[in-house]
Amino acid sequence: MTPALNVVVLAAGKGTRMKSELPKVLHPLAGRPLLTHVLAAADSLRPERICVVYGHGGDKLPMAIGRADLLWVRQEPQLGTGHAVQQAVPYLDPQAVVLILYGDVPLIRPETLQEMVLIARDGAVALLTVRLNNPAGYGRIVRNSRGQVERIVEHKDASAEELAITEVNTGILCLHAAKLMRWLDRLGNDNVQGEYYLTDVIGMAAAEGERILPCHPSAEWEVLGVNSRQQLADLERVLQRNIAETLMTQGVSLSDPARLDVRGDLICGRDVHIDVGCIFEGRVLLGDNVKVGAYCVLKEVEVAADTEILPFCHIEGARIGARARIGPYTRLRPGTDLDAETHIGNFVEIKNSQVGFNSKINHLSYVGDAYVGRKVNIGAGTITCNYDGANKHRTVIEDDAFIGSDSQLVAPVTVGRGATLGAGTTLTRDAPPGELTLSRVRQFTIRGWQRPKKTVKGES
């Protein structure tokens, strides 16, 4: 029978070098907390339980992650990695294999972890190691004359000879729970830092003749941790480059892969083109042949096929139909639903509104809490006056209406099908279908009127 899998994630560290009140593992990477990335990798293995050991920041951590399916165990005081795992022992299945991960090592690949789980289920201790050109700060992997792992020595406790070793411990290991529990009971803190090191478990395993099989990541970035804001920024660029390469492999054209930020899930159809400086947040879906211009921000957006979004648009919580043309400098706010072949132009803001097929709002307008029908033309400077200071009200503009420039539609109001509003109209009552409605002060000229002249100082 295949042993179950339990995962322990160590996430109790303060992250002193981050210089922040926010727990280190809650700092965002690609728009998500560091810990969330680690949990996603763990979830992909389908473990029977995941135990998160937390400490610094108190209950901020479980509240921020908000997952009831996790076992949260507080480490107080924090006496090292071995002590942290000891706190999780009461929650582990003694018959399971245990995978130990770190909440500040966010880019570990599920494929790497799966290899370790298979080794542990076969009865060995799987230890993830990597060779670094600059191993400073890492625990060194000490091997015997036969090349077998003998022990791990922490950097602060290493001799000069041991410091020359370039193979280092990542901290990630997988082994049978019963063995782990036995060795944890024997941990001591006779070291420079006076802590209980989880790494001492490897020396105990070797002393008992256990098989210790090192695994290696496909790339160094998989096992890089975050201890400073500089390291966080470095990993951000690594992750964004990985995302960009995946998108290009899927057929997406990127003007510059180094100038793309995806902070969520970006799902693209065929022949999508994305220009420089774009940011995608949350879940964004781009249909076939969609073009996104430079420096756009899209958050929780669905864009249908053959639509073009011109530069400098900000779009959030919106749905855009096929063959639409948006921007430049358009802002679409939550609740915006644009049908196919709509044209929304420069400096137009739309909020909580539906705009029908082939309707156009091309210049300098605000449409909020409105229904706009099919083939409507809304002229420059038009405003739906939807807020009375206490409540929002709805504007309805029916099919084939024409709204002249600089009109104000004071909601609640309806513009009937095929109606025309003359430029400069302030509409406070419904406009009947098929008719011209306008509200203007009579134009007149005062003949002989002279502009006032500026008085020169000193003249009476």
C-alpha positions as CSV (number, residue, x, y, z in Angstrom):
1,M,0.0,0.0,0.0
2,T,1.4,3.4,-1.0
3,P,2.1,5.6,2.1
4,A,0.0,8.8,2.4
5,L,1.8,12.1,2.0
6,N,1.9,14.8,4.7
7,V,3.5,18.2,4.0
8,V,5.0,20.5,6.6
9,V,5.7,24.1,5.5
10,L,8.0,26.1,7.8
11,A,6.8,29.7,7.8
12,A,7.6,31.1,11.3
13,G,10.5,33.4,10.4
14,K,10.5,37.1,11.0
15,G,12.5,38.1,8.0
16,T,14.5,40.8,9.8
17,R,16.3,42.0,6.7
18,M,12.9,42.7,5.1
19,K,12.5,45.6,7.6
20,S,8.8,45.1,7.6
21,E,5.9,44.5,10.1
22,L,4.4,42.1,7.5
23,P,5.4,38.5,8.0
24,K,8.1,37.6,5.5
25,V,6.0,34.8,3.8
26,L,3.2,37.3,3.1
27,H,5.3,39.6,1.0
28,P,3.9,39.4,-2.6
29,L,5.6,37.7,-5.5
30,A,3.8,38.1,-8.8
31,G,0.8,39.5,-6.9
32,R,0.5,36.5,-4.5
33,P,2.1,35.9,-1.0
34,L,5.3,33.9,-1.1
35,L,3.6,31.2,1.0
36,T,0.8,30.9,-1.5
37,H,3.3,29.8,-4.2
38,V,4.7,27.1,-1.9
39,L,1.2,25.9,-1.0
40,A,0.3,25.7,-4.7
41,A,3.3,23.4,-5.3
42,A,2.3,21.3,-2.3
43,D,-1.3,21.1,-3.5
44,S,-0.3,19.7,-6.8
45,L,1.0,16.6,-5.0
46,R,-2.4,16.0,-3.5
47,P,-1.3,15.4,0.1
48,E,-3.6,14.1,2.7
49,R,-2.7,17.0,5.0
50,I,-0.7,20.2,4.9
51,C,0.7,21.6,8.2
52,V,2.0,25.2,8.3
53,V,4.2,26.1,11.2
54,Y,4.0,29.9,11.8
55,G,5.2,32.3,14.4
56,H,6.2,35.9,13.7
57,G,3.1,38.0,13.0
58,G,0.8,35.8,15.0
59,D,-2.6,35.1,13.5
60,K,-2.0,37.5,10.6
61,L,-0.7,34.6,8.6
62,P,-3.6,32.2,8.8
63,M,-6.1,35.1,8.4
64,A,-4.3,36.4,5.3
65,I,-4.1,32.9,3.6
66,G,-7.7,32.1,4.6
67,R,-7.6,28.3,4.0
68,A,-9.6,26.2,6.4
69,D,-8.1,23.0,5.0
70,L,-4.7,23.7,6.4
71,L,-3.4,22.7,9.8
72,W,-1.9,25.8,11.5
73,V,0.7,25.2,14.2
74,R,2.3,28.0,16.2
75,Q,6.0,27.9,17.0
76,E,6.6,29.9,20.2
77,P,9.4,30.5,21.0
78,Q,11.3,29.9,17.7
79,L,14.3,27.6,18.5
80,G,15.3,26.5,15.0
81,T,14.1,24.4,12.1
82,G,14.2,21.1,14.0
83,H,12.1,22.7,16.8
84,A,9.6,24.0,14.2
85,V,9.1,20.5,12.8
86,Q,8.7,19.1,16.3
87,Q,5.6,21.3,16.7
88,A,4.0,19.7,13.7
89,V,4.7,16.1,14.8
90,P,1.3,15.6,16.8
91,Y,-0.6,16.4,13.5
92,L,1.3,14.0,11.3
93,D,0.3,10.5,10.3
94,P,3.1,8.1,11.6
95,Q,2.5,5.9,8.6
96,A,2.9,8.7,6.0
97,V,5.9,10.1,4.2
98,V,6.6,13.7,5.2
99,L,7.7,16.4,2.8
100,I,9.3,19.5,4.4
101,L,9.1,22.8,2.6
102,Y,9.9,26.4,3.4
103,G,7.4,29.3,3.0
104,D,10.1,31.6,1.7
105,V,11.3,29.3,-1.1
106,P,8.5,30.0,-3.6
107,L,9.7,28.8,-7.0
108,I,10.1,25.1,-6.2
109,R,8.7,23.0,-9.0
110,P,6.1,20.3,-8.4
111,E,8.1,17.9,-10.7
112,T,11.1,18.2,-8.4
113,L,9.0,17.5,-5.3
114,Q,7.3,14.5,-7.0
115,E,10.6,12.9,-7.6
116,M,11.5,13.3,-3.9
117,V,8.1,11.8,-2.8
118,L,8.7,8.7,-4.9
119,I,12.1,8.2,-3.4
120,A,10.7,8.5,0.2
121,R,7.9,6.1,-0.6
122,D,10.5,3.6,-1.7
123,G,12.0,3.8,1.8
124,A,14.9,6.2,1.4
125,V,15.5,9.7,2.6
126,A,15.2,12.2,-0.2
127,L,17.4,15.3,0.2
128,L,17.3,18.2,-2.2
129,T,20.8,19.7,-2.8
130,V,22.3,22.1,-5.3
131,R,25.8,23.2,-6.3
132,L,26.4,26.9,-6.0
133,N,29.4,29.0,-7.2
134,N,28.9,31.1,-4.1
135,P,27.7,28.8,-1.3
136,A,28.1,31.4,1.5
137,G,25.5,31.1,4.2
138,Y,24.3,27.6,3.2
139,G,24.8,24.4,5.1
140,R,27.3,22.2,3.3
141,I,26.7,18.6,2.2
142,V,29.5,16.4,3.7
143,R,30.0,13.1,1.8
144,N,32.2,10.1,2.8
145,S,34.9,8.5,0.8
146,R,32.3,6.5,-1.1
147,G,30.5,9.6,-2.1
148,Q,27.5,9.0,0.2
149,V,25.9,11.8,2.2
150,E,27.3,11.6,5.7
151,R,26.0,14.8,7.3
152,I,25.1,18.5,6.9
153,V,27.2,21.2,8.6
154,E,25.8,24.7,8.9
155,H,27.9,27.5,7.6
156,K,28.5,29.0,11.0
157,D,29.7,25.7,12.4
158,A,31.8,24.6,9.3
159,S,35.6,24.3,9.3
160,A,37.7,25.9,6.6
161,E,37.8,22.6,4.6
162,E,34.0,22.2,4.9
163,L,33.4,25.8,3.8
164,A,35.2,24.9,0.5
165,I,32.4,22.5,-0.4
166,T,30.0,23.8,-3.1
167,E,27.2,21.3,-2.7
168,V,24.7,22.8,-0.3
169,N,21.6,21.9,1.5
170,T,18.3,23.5,0.4
171,G,16.5,22.4,3.5
172,I,13.9,20.5,1.5
173,L,13.7,16.8,2.4
174,C,11.2,13.9,2.3
175,L,11.2,10.8,4.5
176,H,9.0,8.4,6.4
177,A,7.2,10.0,9.3
178,A,8.1,7.3,11.9
179,K,11.8,7.8,11.2
180,L,11.6,11.5,11.3
181,M,9.8,11.4,14.6
182,R,12.5,9.2,16.1
183,W,15.3,11.4,15.0
184,L,13.6,14.6,16.1
185,D,13.3,13.2,19.6
186,R,17.2,13.0,19.7
187,L,17.9,16.5,18.5
188,G,20.2,18.7,20.5
189,N,21.2,22.4,20.4
190,D,25.0,22.1,20.9
191,N,25.9,24.6,18.1
192,V,26.9,28.2,17.6
193,Q,23.4,29.4,17.4
194,G,22.0,27.2,20.2
195,E,19.2,26.0,17.9
196,Y,17.7,22.6,17.1
197,Y,18.8,22.0,13.5
198,L,16.6,19.9,11.3
199,T,19.8,19.2,9.3
200,D,21.1,17.0,12.1
201,V,18.5,14.4,11.1
202,I,20.6,13.6,8.1
203,G,23.6,12.7,10.2
204,M,21.4,10.4,12.3
205,A,20.0,8.8,9.2
206,A,23.5,8.2,7.9
207,A,24.7,6.8,11.2
208,E,21.9,4.2,11.1
209,G,22.8,3.2,7.6
210,E,19.7,4.7,6.0
211,R,19.8,5.3,2.2
212,I,20.1,9.1,1.7
213,L,19.5,9.9,-2.0
214,P,20.2,13.5,-3.0
215,C,17.9,15.1,-5.6
216,H,18.7,18.1,-7.6
217,P,16.5,20.9,-9.0
218,S,16.4,21.6,-12.7
219,A,17.6,25.2,-12.1
220,E,19.1,27.1,-9.2
221,W,16.2,29.5,-9.0
222,E,14.0,26.7,-7.8
223,V,15.6,26.7,-4.4
224,L,16.4,30.3,-3.9
225,G,14.9,31.8,-0.8
226,V,13.8,35.3,0.2
227,N,15.5,37.1,3.0
228,S,15.6,40.7,1.7
229,R,13.7,42.9,-0.6
230,Q,16.5,42.7,-3.1
231,Q,16.2,38.9,-3.2
232,L,12.4,39.3,-3.5
233,A,12.9,41.6,-6.5
234,D,15.4,39.2,-8.0
235,L,12.9,36.3,-7.8
236,E,10.1,38.5,-9.2
237,R,12.2,38.9,-12.4
238,V,13.0,35.2,-12.5
239,L,9.3,34.3,-12.2
240,Q,8.2,36.9,-14.7
241,R,10.7,35.6,-17.2
242,N,9.5,32.0,-16.7
243,I,5.9,33.2,-17.3
244,A,6.9,35.1,-20.4
245,E,8.8,32.0,-21.8
246,T,5.7,29.8,-21.2
247,L,3.4,32.3,-22.9
248,M,5.7,32.5,-25.9
249,T,5.9,28.7,-26.1
250,Q,2.1,28.8,-26.2
251,G,2.2,31.1,-29.2
252,V,1.8,34.5,-27.6
253,S,3.9,37.4,-29.1
254,L,5.6,39.6,-26.6
255,S,7.3,42.8,-27.8
256,D,9.8,42.5,-24.9
257,P,9.6,39.5,-22.5
258,A,11.5,41.5,-19.9
259,R,8.7,44.1,-19.7
260,L,5.7,42.0,-18.7
261,D,4.2,41.5,-15.3
262,V,1.6,38.8,-14.7
263,R,0.2,38.9,-11.2
264,G,-2.3,36.1,-11.4
265,D,-3.5,33.8,-14.3
266,L,-3.1,35.0,-17.9
267,I,-4.8,32.7,-20.4
268,C,-4.3,33.5,-24.0
269,G,-5.8,32.2,-27.3
270,R,-3.9,32.0,-30.6
271,D,-1.9,34.8,-32.1
272,V,-2.3,37.2,-29.1
273,H,0.1,40.1,-29.1
274,I,1.1,42.0,-26.0
275,D,3.2,45.2,-26.2
276,V,5.7,46.4,-23.5
277,G,4.9,47.4,-20.0
278,C,1.6,45.6,-19.5
279,I,0.4,44.4,-16.2
280,F,-2.2,41.5,-15.8
281,E,-3.7,40.9,-12.4
282,G,-6.1,38.2,-11.2
283,R,-7.6,36.0,-13.9
284,V,-7.4,37.5,-17.4
285,L,-8.6,35.8,-20.5
286,L,-7.5,37.1,-24.0
287,G,-9.2,35.5,-27.0
288,D,-7.7,34.7,-30.4
289,N,-5.9,37.6,-32.2
290,V,-6.3,40.0,-29.3
291,K,-3.8,42.9,-29.3
292,V,-2.9,44.7,-26.1
293,G,-1.0,48.0,-26.5
294,A,1.8,49.3,-24.4
295,Y,1.4,50.1,-20.7
296,C,-2.1,48.7,-20.2
297,V,-3.3,47.3,-16.9
298,L,-5.9,44.5,-17.0
299,K,-7.4,43.0,-13.9
300,E,-10.1,40.3,-13.8
301,V,-10.9,40.9,-17.5
302,E,-12.3,38.8,-20.3
303,V,-11.5,39.9,-23.8
304,A,-13.1,38.2,-26.8
305,A,-11.4,37.5,-30.1
306,D,-10.0,40.1,-32.6
307,T,-10.3,43.0,-30.1
308,E,-7.6,45.7,-30.0
309,I,-6.8,47.5,-26.8
310,L,-4.7,50.5,-27.5
311,P,-2.0,51.9,-25.2
312,F,-2.5,53.3,-21.6
313,C,-5.8,51.6,-20.8
314,H,-6.9,50.6,-17.3
315,I,-9.5,47.8,-17.3
316,E,-10.8,46.1,-14.2
317,G,-13.7,43.7,-13.7
318,A,-14.9,44.0,-17.3
319,R,-16.0,41.8,-20.2
320,I,-15.2,43.0,-23.7
321,G,-16.8,41.4,-26.8
322,A,-15.3,40.4,-30.1
323,R,-13.8,42.9,-32.6
324,A,-14.0,45.8,-30.2
325,R,-11.6,48.7,-30.2
326,I,-10.7,50.2,-26.8
327,G,-8.5,53.2,-26.1
328,P,-6.1,54.8,-25.9
329,Y,-6.4,56.1,-22.4
330,T,-9.7,54.3,-21.6
331,R,-10.8,53.3,-18.1
332,L,-13.3,50.4,-17.8
333,R,-14.4,49.8,-14.2
334,P,-16.0,46.8,-12.6
335,G,-19.4,45.8,-14.0
336,T,-18.6,47.0,-17.5
337,D,-19.9,44.6,-20.2
338,L,-19.2,45.6,-23.8
339,D,-20.8,43.7,-26.7
340,A,-19.1,43.0,-30.0
341,E,-17.7,45.7,-32.2
342,T,-18.0,48.5,-29.6
343,H,-15.6,51.4,-29.9
344,I,-14.6,53.0,-26.6
345,G,-12.1,55.9,-27.2
346,N,-9.7,58.2,-25.4
347,F,-10.4,59.5,-21.9
348,V,-13.7,57.6,-21.7
349,E,-14.7,56.0,-18.3
350,I,-17.4,53.3,-18.0
351,K,-18.6,51.8,-14.8
352,N,-21.3,49.1,-14.1
353,S,-22.8,49.5,-17.5
354,Q,-23.8,47.4,-20.5
355,V,-23.0,48.7,-24.0
356,G,-24.6,47.0,-27.0
357,F,-23.4,45.8,-30.4
358,N,-21.5,48.4,-32.5
359,S,-22.1,51.3,-30.2
360,K,-19.5,54.1,-30.0
361,I,-18.3,56.2,-27.1
362,N,-15.2,57.7,-28.6
363,H,-14.2,60.8,-26.7
364,L,-14.1,62.3,-23.2
365,S,-17.2,60.8,-21.7
366,Y,-18.4,59.2,-18.4
367,V,-21.0,56.4,-18.6
368,G,-22.0,54.9,-15.2
369,D,-24.9,52.7,-14.1
370,A,-26.3,52.7,-17.6
371,Y,-27.7,50.5,-20.3
372,V,-26.6,51.5,-23.8
373,G,-28.4,49.6,-26.6
374,R,-27.2,48.7,-30.1
375,K,-25.7,51.1,-32.6
376,V,-25.7,54.1,-30.2
377,N,-23.4,57.0,-30.8
378,I,-22.4,59.0,-27.7
379,G,-20.7,62.3,-28.5
380,A,-17.7,63.8,-26.8
381,G,-18.1,65.2,-23.2
382,T,-21.3,63.3,-22.4
383,I,-22.0,62.4,-18.8
384,T,-24.6,60.2,-17.2
385,C,-25.3,61.9,-13.9
386,N,-25.9,58.8,-11.9
387,Y,-25.3,59.9,-8.3
388,D,-27.6,62.3,-6.4
389,G,-25.3,62.5,-3.4
390,A,-26.9,59.5,-1.6
391,N,-28.0,57.0,-4.2
392,K,-27.1,55.7,-7.6
393,H,-29.6,55.8,-10.5
394,R,-29.8,54.2,-13.9
395,T,-29.7,55.6,-17.3
396,V,-31.2,53.7,-20.3
397,I,-30.2,54.6,-23.9
398,E,-32.1,52.5,-26.3
399,D,-31.0,51.2,-29.8
400,D,-29.9,53.6,-32.5
401,A,-30.0,56.7,-30.3
402,F,-27.6,59.6,-31.0
403,I,-26.3,61.6,-28.1
404,G,-24.9,65.0,-29.0
405,S,-21.7,66.3,-27.5
406,D,-21.5,67.8,-24.1
407,S,-24.9,66.3,-23.0
408,Q,-25.7,65.5,-19.4
409,L,-28.3,62.7,-18.7
410,V,-29.6,63.2,-15.2
411,A,-30.6,59.7,-14.0
412,P,-33.0,58.1,-13.7
413,V,-33.8,58.9,-17.4
414,T,-34.5,57.0,-20.6
415,V,-33.6,57.9,-24.2
416,G,-36.0,56.2,-26.5
417,R,-35.1,54.1,-29.5
418,G,-33.8,56.2,-32.4
419,A,-33.9,59.4,-30.4
420,T,-31.5,62.3,-30.9
421,L,-30.2,64.6,-28.2
422,G,-28.9,67.9,-29.5
423,A,-25.4,69.0,-28.4
424,G,-25.3,70.6,-25.0
425,T,-28.6,69.1,-23.8
426,T,-29.2,68.5,-20.1
427,L,-31.8,65.8,-20.0
428,T,-34.0,65.6,-16.9
429,R,-37.0,63.8,-18.4
430,D,-37.3,60.9,-20.8
431,A,-36.6,61.6,-24.5
432,P,-39.2,60.1,-26.7
433,P,-38.3,57.6,-29.4
434,G,-37.4,58.8,-32.9
435,E,-37.5,62.5,-31.9
436,L,-35.0,65.3,-31.5
437,T,-34.8,66.5,-27.9
438,L,-32.7,69.5,-26.8
439,S,-32.5,72.0,-24.0
440,R,-30.7,75.2,-24.8
441,V,-30.7,78.8,-23.7
442,R,-31.7,81.0,-26.6
443,Q,-28.6,82.4,-28.4
444,F,-28.5,86.2,-28.8
445,T,-25.9,88.9,-29.5
446,I,-25.4,92.1,-27.6
447,R,-24.3,94.5,-30.3
448,G,-21.6,97.1,-29.5
449,W,-20.5,95.3,-26.3
450,Q,-16.8,95.9,-25.5
451,R,-14.5,93.7,-23.5
452,P,-13.3,95.2,-20.2
453,K,-9.7,96.6,-20.5
454,K,-7.0,96.0,-17.9
455,T,-6.3,99.0,-15.8
456,V,-2.7,100.1,-15.9
457,K,-1.2,100.8,-12.5
458,G,-0.8,104.5,-11.8
459,E,-3.8,105.5,-14.0
460,S,-6.8,106.9,-12.3
